[in-house]
């Protein structure tokens, strides 16, 4: 089986790529954009450039594609150009595994199950480029393809395969190590997912013929404040140094409050596969 991981040098893609490399039944290739690459055998590729993308894809001819590319404010360009380039090359036999976001539930009235409707933000909203691009990508995939998996993930945390931490935990450790307090919001409710758990789910999806949309993450939903206090304690710091951040927001900067996920579907699937 040939698998291509687009974004194999990113925080999540790094762990996915390494897990797949360890499987002798899988021939894995991967791409990166920003130097230096985290693995020597990755290929530098701007997936938004149609000609170079096409050349790379036709040479690799993967059976499974893992889309772990993310670009925040430029997410719309990744969808309108990069993802569309990919979809024009996919055959019905090629499986697409797309990492999406809990922000597709931007109404913020969770917890959400997979069948709940997606929602977008006003175009002038601070994070509309990211949120609306994810919604657009999901709708295009579900309308145009049949052989796909969409994995919706909340905040991804923890140490990945090369020892890198997520930005929030890294910031937490830096402040507490320096003896300073740090504040997080208590009104933003999320379903956090460890990077290695997410990578394991992706690797499992590569190996089997399951398709569809799945919410991922733990069974517990927590606010950022609650989660970071617990994380501080696990890291050996005083959780009382984690304080509650102000919840005041400007209207066009308002972050969806509760995008927590009901993850029974993926939990049952993974239980069956490991049983």
PyMOL commands that set and color helices and strands:
alter all, ss='L'
color gray80, all
select helices_A, chain A and resi 11-21+50-60+72-89+102-104+128-144+167-177+195-207+224-234+239-241+251-253+264-274
alter helices_A, ss='H'
color red, helices_A
select strands_A, chain A and resi 2-6+27-32+43-44+64-67+95-101+148-153+156-157+182-184+189-190+193-194+212-215+222-223+242-244
alter strands_A, ss='S'
color yellow, strands_A
deselect
rebuild
show_as cartoon
